[in-house]
Amino acid sequence: MPVPTAGHTTESLTTWLAERIALYLKRRPTEIDPDVPLAEYGLDSVAALSLCGDIEDDFDLVIEPTAAWDYPTVHALADHLVAELAAQDGGA
Amino acid sequence: MEHRPYRLAEEFDHYLGDPHDPGEVFSYARCADLDDREEFPADICRRFEEWGLPEQYVPVEYGGRLRDYEQVLQLVRAVARRDLTCAIGHGKTYLGGVCVWVAGSAEQGARLGADIIAGVPVSLGLTERAHGSDLLAGDVRTDDEALDDSGHWLVSGEKWLINNATRGSVLSLLTRTRPDGGPRGFSVLLVDKRELDADTYRHLPKIRTLGIRGADISGIAFDGARVPKGALVGAEGAGLEIVLKALQLTRTMCAALSLGAGDHGLRLGLDFAEERELYGRRLVDLPQARHVLTGAAADVLLHEAVALVAARAVQAQTAELGVTSAVTKYLLPTGTDRVLADLTGLLGARAFLKGVHADGRFQKLVRDHRLVGLFDGNTLVNLNSLVNQFRSLVRGFRRGTGDTAGAGVACDLTAPLPPLDPSRLSLIARHGSGMTASLPASVDEITRRAARNPALAPVAEAARRLLAVTTAVHTDMEEYQGVLTEVPPAAFEAARRYTLCWAGAACLGLWTHSTDHVRDDPATGPLWRDGLWLHTVLDRLLRRLGEPAAAGEETYEDLLGALRAARTEGRLFSLLPQRTPERQPATTGGAAGGSERTSC
């Protein structure tokens, strides 16, 4: 899976998240509608916690494991990550 | 070395008196009688309160004496060693309070602390009749999304299979506060039944059970109960997160129940083997009986070592408690059930008899302990929570990350523990397990020591084999790290094997970090010198991992010597010294029926 390095946008993060979640769910990324809650695809609340490790690994960004509970769709989560990345860059 | 948690547990145990003395409130005979009558051990619980056990459930910041979780572990173990019904019935108050310790306000903590210290039973209301372990399916709800005009939640619905639901005055209640639910749709309400209108709630009848028959396993149904807004624990919508974090603490503390059960079962098995004569020989002199006893003894020490490290890790390695607690809550109940099953073979018919042998304690113990693997997150729930963390566990093991410094503190019995900081609890161990990441360093350490002390060579060899297996197990785990939705049986098997590896890393860490401080103890030093307990424990773990044996009969004979010495000297068979309050056993080799009584 390609690892984005800089200039993250909502679009690039949406793509990354859809690919990652598709991997978890054994589906194709195109099957993941970015506006449908992840729970509706069968990603349960505990499984969603795993995302934080992948996000930290690929983006060097530490987020709460519960981020996917507070931002339950791919779009919402992508927006959250963009904001967090911007805050991190601003703070660095 | 004086280890404070064992000293206080010894004091408490002596306060409770000789359990063989039917004149004592907390005697074996009394527990058997209460069990027969399915009656709650209220007078025994009052003895705990006279001594001050409830204060040990309340953190120091809320007026109690709970600072080190290791201390609670040893105190509850002392109760569980006599009777699991009492340990579960009384210890439930700790479970009831823990959501507040994790996320409550200072005022809630102080108030609840005062109640608990005054002896008020507290309960934890999670499960419901139709939903079992699926917490997000809960139907106990607030009728309106918002508070009513007078600032109350209106709570309705039924919680079922709740320990202390009827006796408890205060209840931490997982409640649906958004109609559509979801992981942010639930909140914890600290419901004080004393403040509710009597016609807005009712208790469900006590449920008859196979084990812990005297416990108050019942339920509670609410119908528009008005709960003040101040009852909200933590943030609205944070209920699931709070409960999952609280369960990390309680699952670790459940180890005390299995430890006490293991102590009790092993003692019954040993006494029987010492006293029973067959074909002109005592049972303890027959090879098969020795084999069963020494295997059980090794497992009891394995469980003690894991629980010791895990209880210290609560404070030393808080962010990884999601792994520690799952390993502990899986390994100790299943391992202890197995110890009891093996000892059943040794006791034969007497394992099943009521009244005839030793107050029927063994059959009661087996029935009571069966429950421990079911409540507070069952075996499959715990393995599943490890499967969910495979990704970070595999990554962490490869990179050697995780809280290795914290693992060192957990394993060094002389290292002071930092106070628990609940804000460090995490639903996932982000960087893997510092315990398994420390394994290579511990293997190096024991290899170095073996170079100076040849008696350690086979132990160091077993440690190196454990590291090789652990590496292989992580390769298996990698294969299943993506299975987050439909977990295949092979992933559960990988998780089971992981718990054995974690346990081995904890035992090896405990021995390498602590042996220099404890090996000179006149009572328990022989278990530590030349790695005796560690050798048998690594052998047990490797065999359960499907590997060839790592220790021979002579090592187990040494362990049997230590087991028999502890009994003769009036000590608990344990890694650290603790005297038991029991009178000395009858002279060994006496008539087989000497301790048997006829039931009336």
HADDOCK unambig.tbl for C-alpha pairs under 7 A between the chains (distance, minus, plus):
assign (segid A and resid 24 and name CA) (segid B and resid 482 and name CA) 5.35 0.50 0.50
assign (segid A and resid 24 and name CA) (segid B and resid 483 and name CA) 6.50 0.50 0.50
assign (segid A and resid 24 and name CA) (segid B and resid 484 and name CA) 6.07 0.50 0.50
assign (segid A and resid 25 and name CA) (segid B and resid 485 and name CA) 6.58 0.50 0.50
assign (segid A and resid 42 and name CA) (segid B and resid 485 and name CA) 6.71 0.50 0.50
assign (segid A and resid 43 and name CA) (segid B and resid 485 and name CA) 6.35 0.50 0.50
assign (segid A and resid 45 and name CA) (segid B and resid 183 and name CA) 6.17 0.50 0.50
assign (segid A and resid 47 and name CA) (segid B and resid 388 and name CA) 5.95 0.50 0.50
assign (segid A and resid 47 and name CA) (segid B and resid 484 and name CA) 5.55 0.50 0.50
assign (segid A and resid 49 and name CA) (segid B and resid 428 and name CA) 6.90 0.50 0.50
assign (segid A and resid 50 and name CA) (segid B and resid 388 and name CA) 6.93 0.50 0.50
assign (segid A and resid 50 and name CA) (segid B and resid 389 and name CA) 6.78 0.50 0.50
assign (segid A and resid 53 and name CA) (segid B and resid 392 and name CA) 6.43 0.50 0.50
assign (segid A and resid 53 and name CA) (segid B and resid 430 and name CA) 5.81 0.50 0.50
assign (segid A and resid 65 and name CA) (segid B and resid 427 and name CA) 6.76 0.50 0.50
assign (segid A and resid 65 and name CA) (segid B and resid 428 and name CA) 6.83 0.50 0.50
assign (segid A and resid 69 and name CA) (segid B and resid 183 and name CA) 5.98 0.50 0.50
assign (segid A and resid 69 and name CA) (segid B and resid 184 and name CA) 6.54 0.50 0.50
